[in-house]
């Protein structure tokens, strides 16, 4: 581990805690009494669509917005109303905000020189090595690619040795290929320095690739928080099920209890839902299943899934996307189910109009309250908030 990383690890101040944090604008509640703990040294993502309150939350932590109510703590230290420059945080923005008249070395050194810190060269060289820009130190920002400029901005923030690094849509201006490369790079740097990173994004793949913990925000509140795999495999609300990936939600009625599972009448077929994946226990519900967990076969053919078989489907759309083929299958009750099948080459594609059956293993399904909107979280605008 580098000297920079050793220094940073020695100065961390504990978990970041937001307690009933609230922000209102002229009667509109942007952030509604949220509580969360960001564990020290974790990569944490605030994920949500336009208008959900994620950026407002980050700006309150940075000191760029004043909370209407609540507290912001780092360990035992409260800094809810401190000036931005007195806070134990630094922010990396989407637009980089580099100084165009300074070379890369001096951009990174800026904070040190302003505080009249000694040994500037040694510390800047360490940071250039961390962000892998040693050979670019004498170039001007305009001579670098977008990804390189973002690494300069990251180095300039980290050299100030913050206890928490805030990232506000830092990869939003990059093209897809570069964005994916930078996701891996950001995670590498966070792991090496061991700092708490709080990352705001509307990009689900980005959050799932980098974060240890994700808080999914919607309309000023946290819908669900946990590790990426937990949120994806076992969403607690229809919003999370639809916003974090895609889900088939099929209406059903709970009709029995089978010990460790609930029995649900799903359009005339009995489905078994494990109790630890059931977020309601009586009445009507939405049976949820991710498209890649659905198995498909020609009508009457063998399906490699031990679940209940749903017959009478008709393929209505076929999309070949390389690693997988994405089908829409219209079921007898009129709903179209999404089926994502990996292209293993075992057999050819089903054509539109092909009669098919579908099934899935019961342990992959989840059950949500029918009072929730089945369309919540679908087709939301990918915009920065």
C-alpha positions as CSV (number, residue, x, y, z in Angstrom):
1,X,0.0,0.0,0.0
2,X,1.3,3.5,-0.8
3,X,2.3,6.1,1.7
4,X,-0.7,8.2,0.6
5,X,-3.0,5.3,1.4
6,X,-1.2,4.7,4.8
7,X,-1.8,8.4,5.7
8,X,-5.4,8.3,4.7
9,X,-6.1,5.1,6.6
10,X,-4.7,6.7,9.7
11,X,-7.0,9.6,9.7
12,X,-10.4,8.1,9.1
13,X,-13.0,9.2,11.6
14,X,-15.6,6.5,11.7
15,X,-19.0,5.8,10.0
16,X,-20.8,8.5,8.2
17,X,-24.3,8.8,9.7
18,X,-27.3,10.8,8.4
19,X,-30.0,11.1,11.0
20,X,-33.6,12.1,10.0
21,X,-31.9,14.3,7.3
22,X,-34.5,16.5,5.6
23,X,-34.5,19.2,2.9
24,X,-37.5,21.2,1.9
25,X,-37.7,23.8,-0.9
26,X,-40.7,26.2,-0.8
27,X,-43.0,23.5,0.5
28,X,-41.5,20.7,-1.6
29,X,-39.7,18.0,0.3
30,X,-36.7,16.9,-1.7
31,X,-35.2,14.7,1.1
32,X,-37.7,13.3,3.6
33,X,-36.2,12.4,7.0
34,X,-33.7,9.8,5.8
35,X,-31.6,7.7,8.1
36,X,-28.6,5.8,6.9
37,X,-25.2,4.7,8.0
38,X,-22.2,4.5,5.5
39,X,-19.7,2.1,7.1
40,X,-16.2,3.4,7.4
41,X,-14.0,2.4,4.4
42,X,-17.0,1.3,2.2
43,X,-17.9,2.2,-1.3
44,X,-21.5,3.4,-0.9
45,X,-23.9,4.4,-3.8
46,X,-27.0,6.6,-3.7
47,X,-28.9,5.3,-6.7
48,X,-32.1,6.7,-8.1
49,X,-33.9,8.5,-10.9
50,X,-34.3,12.2,-11.7
51,X,-35.9,14.1,-8.8
52,X,-35.4,11.4,-6.1
53,X,-33.2,13.5,-3.8
54,X,-29.9,11.8,-4.2
55,X,-27.8,14.8,-5.3
56,X,-29.5,17.0,-2.7
57,X,-28.5,14.5,0.0
58,X,-24.9,14.6,-1.3
59,X,-24.9,18.4,-1.4
60,X,-26.0,18.5,2.2
61,X,-23.1,16.3,3.3
62,X,-20.7,18.5,1.3
63,X,-22.1,21.7,2.8
64,X,-23.5,23.1,-0.4
65,X,-27.1,22.8,0.8
66,X,-28.3,23.5,4.4
67,X,-30.6,20.8,5.9
68,X,-34.1,21.8,7.0
69,X,-33.8,19.2,9.8
70,X,-31.6,16.3,10.9
71,X,-27.9,15.7,11.6
72,X,-24.8,14.7,9.7
73,X,-22.2,12.9,11.7
74,X,-18.8,11.3,11.1
75,X,-18.1,9.1,14.1
76,X,-18.7,11.3,17.1
77,X,-18.3,14.5,15.2
78,X,-21.3,16.5,14.0
79,X,-20.7,18.8,11.0
80,X,-24.3,19.5,9.9
81,X,-23.9,23.3,9.7
82,X,-20.1,23.6,9.3
83,X,-18.6,25.6,6.3
84,X,-17.8,23.3,3.4
85,X,-14.0,23.9,3.7
86,X,-14.1,22.8,7.4
87,X,-15.8,19.5,6.7
88,X,-13.9,16.2,6.6
89,X,-15.1,15.6,3.0
90,X,-14.1,16.4,-0.6
91,X,-16.2,16.3,-3.7
92,X,-15.5,15.1,-7.3
93,X,-17.9,16.6,-9.8
94,X,-19.1,15.4,-13.2
95,X,-17.5,18.4,-15.0
96,X,-14.1,17.8,-13.4
97,X,-13.6,21.6,-12.6
98,X,-9.9,21.5,-13.4
99,X,-7.9,24.7,-13.7
100,X,-7.2,25.1,-17.4
101,X,-4.1,27.3,-16.9
102,X,-2.3,24.8,-14.6
103,X,-0.6,21.6,-15.7
104,X,-1.6,18.3,-14.2
105,X,1.0,18.4,-11.5
106,X,-0.1,21.8,-10.3
107,X,-3.8,20.9,-10.5
108,X,-3.2,18.1,-8.1
109,X,-0.9,20.2,-5.9
110,X,-3.3,23.1,-5.7
111,X,-4.8,22.2,-2.3
112,X,-1.4,21.6,-0.8
113,X,0.1,24.9,-2.0
114,X,-3.0,26.8,-0.8
115,X,-2.4,25.3,2.7
116,X,1.3,25.9,2.5
117,X,2.0,22.2,3.0
118,X,5.7,21.1,2.8
119,X,6.9,18.2,0.7
120,X,4.5,18.9,-2.1
121,X,6.5,17.1,-4.8
122,X,6.7,13.9,-2.9
123,X,3.0,13.8,-2.1
124,X,1.9,14.8,-5.7
125,X,4.2,12.1,-7.1
126,X,2.5,9.6,-4.8
127,X,-0.9,10.7,-6.0
128,X,0.1,10.7,-9.7
129,X,1.2,7.1,-9.2
130,X,-2.1,6.2,-7.5
131,X,-4.2,7.5,-10.4
132,X,-1.6,6.2,-13.0
133,X,-0.8,9.6,-14.5
134,X,2.9,9.9,-13.8
135,X,3.8,10.4,-17.5
136,X,1.1,13.1,-17.9
137,X,2.2,15.4,-15.1
138,X,3.4,18.3,-17.4
139,X,0.4,18.2,-19.7
140,X,-2.4,20.7,-19.6
141,X,-6.0,19.5,-18.9
142,X,-7.0,20.2,-22.5
143,X,-4.4,17.6,-23.7
144,X,-6.0,14.8,-21.7
145,X,-8.9,12.5,-22.4
146,X,-12.1,12.6,-20.4
147,X,-11.1,9.6,-18.4
148,X,-7.6,11.1,-17.6
149,X,-9.2,14.4,-16.6
150,X,-11.5,12.6,-14.2
151,X,-8.5,10.9,-12.6
152,X,-6.8,14.3,-12.2
153,X,-9.9,15.5,-10.4
154,X,-9.9,12.4,-8.2
155,X,-6.2,12.9,-7.4
156,X,-6.8,16.5,-6.5
157,X,-9.5,15.6,-4.1
158,X,-7.7,12.6,-2.5
159,X,-4.4,14.5,-1.9
160,X,-6.3,16.7,0.6
161,X,-6.8,13.5,2.7
162,X,-10.5,13.7,3.2
163,X,-12.2,11.2,5.5
164,X,-15.0,10.8,3.1
165,X,-14.9,11.3,-0.7
166,X,-18.2,12.4,-2.4
167,X,-18.6,11.6,-6.1
168,X,-21.4,13.4,-7.9
169,X,-22.1,11.5,-11.1
170,X,-18.4,11.5,-11.8
171,X,-18.6,9.3,-14.9
172,X,-21.6,10.9,-16.5
173,X,-19.7,12.8,-19.2
174,X,-17.8,9.8,-20.4
175,X,-18.7,7.4,-23.3
176,X,-19.9,3.9,-22.5
177,X,-16.6,2.1,-23.0
178,X,-14.6,4.6,-21.0
179,X,-17.2,4.7,-18.3
180,X,-16.9,1.0,-17.8
181,X,-13.1,1.2,-17.6
182,X,-13.3,4.0,-15.1
183,X,-15.8,2.0,-12.9
184,X,-13.1,-0.6,-12.4
185,X,-10.4,2.1,-11.9
186,X,-12.5,3.9,-9.2
187,X,-13.1,0.7,-7.3
188,X,-9.3,-0.1,-7.5
189,X,-8.4,3.3,-6.1
190,X,-11.0,3.1,-3.3
191,X,-9.8,-0.4,-2.3
192,X,-6.2,0.8,-2.3
193,X,-6.7,4.0,-0.2
194,X,-9.4,2.4,2.0
195,X,-11.5,5.6,2.3
196,X,-15.2,6.0,2.5
197,X,-16.6,6.8,-1.0
198,X,-20.2,8.0,-1.4
199,X,-21.2,7.9,-5.0
200,X,-24.3,9.4,-6.5
201,X,-25.6,7.9,-9.8
202,X,-28.7,7.2,-11.8
203,X,-26.8,4.3,-13.6
204,X,-27.8,0.9,-12.1
205,X,-24.9,-1.0,-13.7
206,X,-22.4,1.6,-12.4
207,X,-23.8,1.3,-8.8
208,X,-23.8,-2.5,-8.9
209,X,-20.3,-2.7,-10.4
210,X,-18.6,-0.5,-7.8
211,X,-20.6,-0.3,-4.5
212,X,-20.4,-2.5,-1.5
213,X,-23.8,-1.1,-0.4
214,X,-26.5,0.7,-2.5
215,X,-29.3,2.9,-1.2
216,X,-32.1,3.1,-3.8
217,X,-33.9,6.5,-3.4
218,X,-37.3,7.4,-4.7
219,X,-39.3,10.6,-4.0
220,X,-37.0,11.7,-1.2
221,X,-36.9,8.5,0.7
222,X,-34.8,5.3,0.7
223,X,-36.8,2.5,-0.7
224,X,-34.3,-0.2,0.1
225,X,-30.7,-0.5,1.1
226,X,-28.2,-3.3,1.1
227,X,-25.5,-5.2,-1.0
228,X,-26.1,-5.1,-4.8
229,X,-26.9,-8.8,-4.9
230,X,-29.5,-8.6,-2.2
231,X,-31.3,-5.7,-3.8
232,X,-31.3,-7.3,-7.2
233,X,-32.2,-10.9,-6.1
234,X,-34.7,-9.9,-3.4
235,X,-36.2,-6.5,-4.0
236,X,-38.6,-5.3,-1.3
237,X,-40.7,-3.0,-3.5
238,X,-42.0,-2.8,-7.0
239,X,-39.9,0.3,-7.5
240,X,-36.7,-1.4,-6.7
241,X,-37.7,-4.5,-8.7
242,X,-38.2,-2.4,-11.8
243,X,-35.6,0.3,-11.4
244,X,-32.7,-2.0,-10.5
245,X,-32.8,-4.2,-13.6
246,X,-36.0,-5.6,-15.1
247,X,-38.7,-7.8,-13.5
248,X,-41.7,-9.8,-14.5
249,X,-44.5,-9.0,-12.0
250,X,-47.4,-11.4,-12.2
251,X,-50.6,-10.9,-10.1
252,X,-51.5,-13.6,-7.7
253,X,-53.4,-14.5,-4.5
254,X,-51.8,-16.1,-1.4
255,X,-53.7,-19.3,-0.7
256,X,-51.6,-21.2,1.8
257,X,-48.6,-21.7,4.0
258,X,-46.2,-24.5,3.3
259,X,-43.8,-24.2,6.2
260,X,-40.9,-22.3,4.7
261,X,-42.9,-21.0,1.8
262,X,-46.1,-19.4,0.8
263,X,-48.4,-20.9,-1.8
264,X,-49.7,-18.4,-4.3
265,X,-52.4,-18.9,-7.0
266,X,-50.8,-17.3,-10.0
267,X,-53.2,-17.1,-12.9
268,X,-54.5,-20.6,-12.1
269,X,-51.1,-22.2,-11.4
270,X,-49.9,-22.7,-7.8
271,X,-46.5,-21.0,-7.2
272,X,-44.2,-21.5,-4.2
273,X,-42.5,-18.4,-2.8
274,X,-39.8,-18.8,0.0
275,X,-40.9,-16.8,3.1
276,X,-37.6,-15.0,3.2
277,X,-38.4,-13.6,-0.3
278,X,-42.0,-12.7,0.5
279,X,-42.7,-9.1,1.5
280,X,-46.4,-9.7,2.2
281,X,-48.1,-12.6,3.8
282,X,-51.8,-12.3,3.1
283,X,-54.2,-11.4,0.3
284,X,-53.1,-10.4,-3.2
285,X,-49.5,-10.0,-4.3
286,X,-47.1,-9.5,-7.2
287,X,-45.0,-12.6,-8.0
288,X,-41.7,-11.3,-9.2
289,X,-39.1,-13.1,-11.3
290,X,-36.1,-11.7,-13.1
291,X,-36.1,-12.4,-16.9
292,X,-32.8,-14.3,-16.9
293,X,-34.2,-16.7,-14.3
294,X,-37.1,-17.7,-16.6
295,X,-36.5,-20.9,-18.6
296,X,-38.1,-21.3,-22.1
297,X,-38.8,-24.3,-24.3
298,X,-40.9,-25.2,-27.3
299,X,-44.5,-26.1,-26.3
300,X,-44.4,-29.5,-24.6
301,X,-40.6,-29.6,-24.6
302,X,-38.2,-30.2,-21.6
303,X,-37.4,-27.3,-19.4
304,X,-34.4,-27.3,-17.1
305,X,-36.2,-25.8,-14.1
306,X,-38.0,-27.6,-11.3
307,X,-40.7,-25.0,-10.9
308,X,-44.3,-24.9,-12.1
309,X,-44.7,-24.9,-15.8
310,X,-46.7,-22.1,-17.5
311,X,-48.1,-23.3,-20.8
312,X,-49.6,-21.6,-23.8
313,X,-47.1,-18.8,-24.4
314,X,-46.5,-17.3,-27.8
315,X,-43.2,-15.5,-28.7
316,X,-44.1,-11.9,-29.7
317,X,-40.6,-10.4,-30.0
318,X,-37.0,-11.6,-30.3
319,X,-34.0,-9.4,-29.7
320,X,-30.5,-10.8,-30.2
321,X,-28.0,-8.9,-28.0
322,X,-24.9,-11.1,-28.4
323,X,-24.4,-12.8,-25.0
324,X,-28.2,-13.4,-24.7
325,X,-31.4,-13.4,-26.6
326,X,-34.3,-11.4,-25.1
327,X,-37.8,-12.7,-25.8
328,X,-41.2,-11.4,-25.1
329,X,-43.7,-14.2,-24.5
330,X,-47.4,-13.5,-24.4
331,X,-49.2,-15.6,-21.9
332,X,-52.8,-16.9,-22.1
333,X,-54.0,-14.2,-19.6
334,X,-52.6,-11.5,-21.9
335,X,-49.4,-10.4,-20.1
336,X,-46.1,-10.4,-21.9
337,X,-43.3,-11.9,-19.9
338,X,-39.6,-11.1,-20.5
339,X,-37.3,-14.1,-20.9
340,X,-33.5,-13.5,-21.3
341,X,-31.7,-16.7,-22.5
342,X,-27.9,-17.0,-22.7
343,X,-26.7,-17.8,-26.1
344,X,-24.9,-21.1,-25.4
345,X,-25.4,-22.5,-28.9
346,X,-27.3,-25.4,-27.6
347,X,-30.2,-24.7,-29.9
348,X,-31.4,-22.1,-32.3
349,X,-33.5,-19.1,-31.6
350,X,-37.3,-19.2,-31.3
351,X,-39.0,-17.2,-34.1
352,X,-41.9,-14.8,-33.5
353,X,-45.1,-16.7,-33.3
354,X,-43.6,-19.9,-31.9
355,X,-45.7,-21.6,-29.2
356,X,-43.6,-22.0,-26.0
357,X,-43.8,-22.9,-22.3
358,X,-41.9,-21.2,-19.5
359,X,-40.8,-22.1,-15.9
360,X,-38.5,-21.1,-13.2
361,X,-37.0,-22.4,-10.0
362,X,-39.1,-21.3,-6.9
363,X,-36.1,-20.1,-5.0
364,X,-35.6,-17.3,-7.5
365,X,-39.1,-15.8,-7.2
366,X,-40.1,-13.0,-4.8
367,X,-43.5,-11.7,-3.6
368,X,-44.5,-8.0,-3.2
369,X,-47.6,-6.3,-1.9
370,X,-50.3,-5.9,-4.5
371,X,-51.1,-2.4,-3.2
372,X,-47.8,-1.2,-4.9
373,X,-47.9,0.0,-8.4
374,X,-46.5,-2.7,-10.8
375,X,-45.2,0.0,-13.1
376,X,-43.3,1.9,-10.5
377,X,-39.7,2.5,-11.5
378,X,-40.1,1.6,-15.2
379,X,-38.9,3.7,-18.0
380,X,-37.7,6.6,-15.8
381,X,-35.6,9.3,-17.4
382,X,-31.9,8.9,-17.0
383,X,-31.1,12.4,-15.8
384,X,-28.8,13.7,-13.1
385,X,-30.4,14.9,-9.9
